[in-house]
Amino acid sequence: MSSHREAPEISKDPVADGTDVYAFISPDKPGTVTLIANFIPLQQPDGGPNFYEFGDDVAYDIKISNSGKGTADIVYRFLFTTKIRNSKTFLYNTGPINNITDSTWNRPQYYSVSRTEAGHTKQMVSGLTCPPVNVGKRSTPDYAKLAGQAVHSMGNRRVFAGQRADAFHVDLGSIFDLGALRPFNEAHLIKMPEMNGVNAVQSYNVHTIALQLPISDLSRNGDIPKDRTKASAVIGVWATASRRQSRMWDKSKGAYVSHGPWEQVSRLGNPLFNEVLVPMAEKDKWNRLEPKEDKAFAKYVNKPELQGLLPALYPTVFPNLKAYTKPRADLNAILLTGIPSGVVPGFQNYTGPVESDMLRLNLAIPPAKKPDDGGLVAGDAAGFPNGRRISDDVVTIELRAIAGATIPLVDKSYQPDAAASAVTDGTTNTNAPLLKGFPYLGLPGGGYQTVPGTTKAS
């Protein structure tokens, strides 16, 4: 889930498949925003000799809307180039890699970053080096050092692109087995013994693109907003991947060559939006569109399929949800417009009436001193759906929202079922520990060190 293999066509193209997007005020540098986009889902750490890497033929973008129109007002584009140092060997590395510039790394990747705003594109940096993947104790003996060398400065900004441990946790095996939640197995239509959830993403890596930028780089007025009630304090964030229009095999070069303009093939804003809300026949179409065109999908938010499935799969658990027939104005606000002032006391992240799937971050709300992984619904205004922090338990938050826990925010007459505030997939964050500083995601599991079902970075 989040968006690991969320649509039929993009699941065949993992190099361009976005998995998660995060946007939050940096807890250790509160004058900055951290934006993270992950790609290439479910990477096995021992997947050599052709280890995972960014695509040289893919344009990876992080997009920001600060005008309230659901359009990309600012675009950060990442383009990658891969080199082969020694064409006579099949090896990814010919000896230990002690520094990211070592010639023993046979397949280094480099990248450029550009910024587009108001139709003008400026290349910010080029020739930056990614770290290698975490091959194992002999090949990458001090992976923390290699990863640290790949955090690059761009003036007072920082950037990283490379492999990290996936921080998302979800019970994929249970949820996709007829909507089962292991902690509620005995209440399911097809009963089984109750048990804790199983984190299916544990031990897998992803490829991360991360930016840490001054808040003024992203705000509508080029300032640091102080008043959380103003529309100009809110930005929308999403990530995309694009490929050229055509791709053909060039026999003389022994390689595929791409031609034509870039065409978007993957998109991700709010977690689980395309995966859970959009019908299978429309998932690939959704991936190609801009957020401003999401009005066509609002009907699936206003009456989500999962809302009908929960009472059917758990017949005695959700009677109130089953009887509720009004459009889900709460979900529409959370996912498509942002939450207007007056719904949650002292909070808003409303971007206007244009229905568009984006993470919405209020830049005037500081990081929480004691973060709650339940986010806004647990009283922590710095958490999801106000942006998304890495530790936010978005599966539980969104399950409870769909189950009716957030309906009273817009319909005081509705009484949620008791299970609405307790429903969960039963997983906890058993992934690699997060870092306290940029890029925050944990070190990727090493191929030699990792036993299936566990993860260990060193």
N, C-alpha and C positions, 0 to 999 in steps of 0.2 A: 504494500500500500504506500503511503504518501503518494508518490507517483512512480513506483517501480513497475515498469511494464504495464502502463495504464491504458494503452490503446493498441489495437491489432497491428497496425503498420509500424509504429515506432518501436514496438517490442521486438521487431526484426532488425532494428537499427540502434543497438544500445549505445553506440558512440555518440549519438545525437539525442539520447533520451535523458531528459532532466528528471531528477528524483526528488529534490527538495529545494526550497528557497527559504532563506532566513533574512530578516531585516530587523535590527534592534539598535538602540543607543548603546554604544560600547560601554560595558560596566566599569572598565578600568581607564577609559578615556571618554568621559561623558560629553565632551564637545564634538564627538565624532559619531558617525553611523557606520555600522558594519553590515555589509551586504554579502550574502553567500549564496551561490548556486552550485548544486551538485549534479553531476552527470555520470553516466555509465553505471547502472545499478548492479548490485549483487555480485561484486567482484570476489572471486576466490583468491585469497592471498598467494596460493601456490600455483596460479594459473600461467606457468611459463611453458616453453621458452619465449612465446610471444605475449609478453605481459601487457596489461591494460595501459592505454594512453589516450590522450585527446586526439581527435581527428584533424589532420592537416587540411581536410576538405570540408570542415564544418566551421561556421561562424557562430561563436557563443556570445550571447548578449545578455547583459543585465540592464533592465529598462525601468525608468522612473517617470511617473506622471505627477506633476505638481500643479496642473491647471484645472483639475477636476473634470477632464473630458475623456478619461480612459484611453488617452493616446500617449505615445512615448515622447515626452518632452526632452528627456536626456537618455542617451544610450551609451553604455560602455561596451565596446566590442573587443573580444579576445580572438586572435588568430594565431595558430600554432604551426611550427615547422619542425620536422623530425629529420635528423641526420644519422647516417650510418658511418661510423668511423672505420670499421674493419669489415669489408665485404666478404672476407674469406672464412668467417666463422658464423655458426648458428647461435652463438652465445649472446645473451643480453649484456653480459659483462665478462671481461676476460681476466678479472682479478678483483680484489676488494675495491669498493668505491668509498674513499674516505672524504672526498670533497665533490661537490656537484660539477666541478670542472675537470675531474680526473678522466684521463684518456681510457681508463679501464671500463668506463661506462660506454658501451658500444652504440647505444641508441638514444642520445640525449634529445630532449625537446626544448625548443625556445618559443617565445611568444611576444606579441606586441599588444598594446592596449591603446585604443583610441576612444575619444569622447565626442559625441555628436549632440549639438544643441542648436535649436533654431536653424537647422539646415546646414550648419557649419561643422565640419569634422576636423579635429585636431589629434594628431598622434601624440600620445603622452609619453610612451616609452616603447622601445623595441629591443629585441635580442635578450630578453630576460630568460633565465634558465629555470626550468622546472626541476624538482628533485626526481631521482629515480624512484621506482616503486620499491617497497620494502621486500627485497628478495629473500634475505635470511641473514643469519649471524656472520657468515663468512663473506658474503657479497656486500652487505650494507651493515657493517659492524656497529656503527654509531648512527642509527637512523635519526635520532632527535637532532643531532648536529647537522645532518644533511637537510632535514626539513627546515631548520632554522636558517640555513644559508639561502633557502629559497623564498624567504620573506624579504621582499624588495621594497625599498623606499622610492616614492615619487614626490620629492619635496616633503611636505608634511602629510603625505598620504602613504598608505602601505597596500601592497598587493601580494597575493600568493596564488599559485596555480599548481596543483599536483595531487597526489594520492593522499587520502585521509581515511580514517575509520568512519563508517556510517554511524551516525548518532541516533537515527530513527529506530523506534522499537514498536513492533506490532506482531500479532499472532496470525500471520498469513495463512498457515495451514488450517487453522480453525475457521477463520472468518470466511474463507472461500469454500469451505465445506458446508454449504447450505446455511450460511450466516450464523454459524455457531460461535458462541462465546463460552469458553471452557468453564469460567466460574459460575455460569448459569446453565450448564449442561442438562441438569435434571428438569429444568423448566422448558427445554426445547421440545419441539414437536416430536423429534426422534431422540429419545432420552439416552444419555450416557452419564457416567459418574462425573461429578464436578471435580475440577482440578484447577491449578494455577495456569495462567497463560504461558505460551512458549514463544520466546522472542525469536522469530524466524530470521531476522536481519543480523542477529549476533554473529560475529566473526567475519562479516563481509565488509569490503572496502568500497569507496566511491572515489571519483575524481572531483576535486573542489576548485572552484574559482571564488576568491574572496577579495573584497575591497574594504578598506577602512578609510573613510573620507570625512572631511569637515562637514558639519551639518549645513553650513552655508553653501556648500557645493550643490546641494540637492533641494533646498527650500525654494519656494516660489519667488521670494523677494531677495534671495541671496543673503539672508540674514540667519540668525539663530533665534527661532521663534520662542517667545516666553509665555504667550497667552494660549493655553491649550484649547480655548473655546473658539479660536479663529480658524476659518477655513484654510488660510494660508499656512497653518501649522501642520497640515496633513499631506503626506505623499503616498502614492501607490507604487508598488514594486512587483515586478515579475521577471522571469527569465525565459529566453527562447534559444533555440538552435536552428540554424538554417543551412541548407545545401544549395549548390548550383542547380539550375533547372534540368540539366542533363549530365549524364555520367557514362562515358564510353570506354571500352577497353582499347588501349593503344598498343598494338602488337609490337611496334618498333621500340617502344619504351618499356614494354613488359609491365604496364601499370594502367590503372584507370585514370582518365583525365576528365575533369569537370568543365562544363561550359555554361555560359548564360548568367543571368542575374540570380541573386540569392533568393531562395524561396523558404519560408519558415516551415519547419516540419515538426517542431516540438514547442510546447508552451507550458508554463507552470507558474501559478500565483499561489492561491490558497491550497493547502494540502488537501488531498482527497477529492477535489472538485471534479476533475475529469474522471477519476477512477470510480467514484461511487455515485455521482449524481447524473452524469451524462450517459445516455443509452449507448450500447456498443456500436450501433450503426452510425452514430454521429461523433464518436470520439476522435477519429482522425480528422474530420472536418473542424472540430473545435481546436485541435492543435495548430491549424493553419491560420486561424483568425486573430485579430487584435481584440483586446478586452472591450473596446467600445462597441463591438458587435455582439456582446453576450446577451443582449435582450432576447435573442432567439432561444436562449437556453434557460431563461428565467422561470419558465413553467416547470422545469425539473427541480428548481430550487423551491418554488412555491408549493409544490406537491411532490416531495421526493419519494422515489420508489421504496427506499429503505423504511420510510415512515409506515408504509403499508405492510412491508414484510415483517417488521418486528412483532406486531400483534398476531400475525399469521403463524410465525415460527415459535412464538412464546405466548400461547393462547390465553393463559391466566394472568399475565404480567402487565399488559398494557391496555386495559379497557378504556381508559380516558383518551389515550392516543388514537385508538381505533375509532372512537366516536368523533374525533375532531376533524372537521371538514373545511375549515377556513384556510385560505392561502397562508403560507408560512411567512408572514411579514418579518418575523424574528430572523429567520435564515436569510431572507432577502437582504436585510440590513447588514447582517454579519458578513455575508459573502459578496454582495453585489453593489452596495452603495456606501457601506460604512455605517456606523451607528450614529444617528443624529443626537444632538444635545437634548437632554431631558429624559432619555431612556435609561441610562445608567448615571446616577448622580456624579457630577464632577468629571464626566468623561464624554468625549466624542471623537470619532475618526471618520466623519462623514466627508465624502468627496463629491457629493452632488447627486443629481437624479440619474445620471448615466449609469446604467447597470453594467458593471464590468468586474470581472474576477481579478482582483489584485490583493496582495497583502497591503494593508493600510496602516501606516505608522504615524502617530502623532509625535512630531519632533519636540514638542514642548513638555512631554512627560518624561521625567528622568528615570534612570534605572532604579529598580526596587532594591532597597537595602537588604531585604530578606525575600528573595524571589519565591513565588509559589508556582509550581509546575502546572497548576490548574488555570493559570492566567487570569483573564478579566473576570470570568464567572466565579473565581475563587477570591475575588477582591484585589487582585494584583493588576493594576491598570497598565503596567509596563509589559504585560504578557499577552499572548495570543487571545483574541484576534487583533490586538494592537500590535501590528507587526508579527514577528514570530521569533522567539529565542530558541536556541538549540535544545534547551532542556524542557521546553513546553511539551506537555503530554497531549499532543493534538488529537490523537486517536480517541482518548477518553473524552476530551472536551467536545469533539464533534459528534461522537456517539450520543452523549448526553443531550447535546443541543437537538439532534434529530429526534431523539426519544421524547422531547417535549419540555426539557428543563428550562429552556429559554423563552418558551411561549408567553409566560406571565409578564415578561418585559414589555410586551406590546398588547397583551390581552389579559387584563387583570381577572377576568371571570374564569380563566382556565386553571384547573387544579392538576398539576403534573402527577402521573403515576409515581408511586413510591420508588419504583425501580429506575426512574429517569435520572435521579441524582446518584445512583449507585452503579449503573451499567458501565462496564469496562471490559476490555479484552483480556485483562488479567496480567499484562506484561509490565515489567519495570525496566529501567534503563540498565541493562546488563552489558552494554557495549563498552568500548574502550573509554577510559576516563577523559573528560574534557580538559582542555588547557585553560588556564586562568587569563591568558592573553591571546592576541591575534595569532593565528586564524581560529583559535578556540576549539575546533574539532580535534579529536584525539588522534594520536599517531596510528597509522594503518597497521593492521596485523601483518607480521612477516610470514613469508612462505614456509620457511624452515620451522619457525616457532609454533605456528598455528595448527592445532588439532581441530578437525571438523566439529563445530558446535561450540568452540571456545575462541577467544581471541587474546593475543598477547603481542605487544609491540616489540619486545626485546627479550 
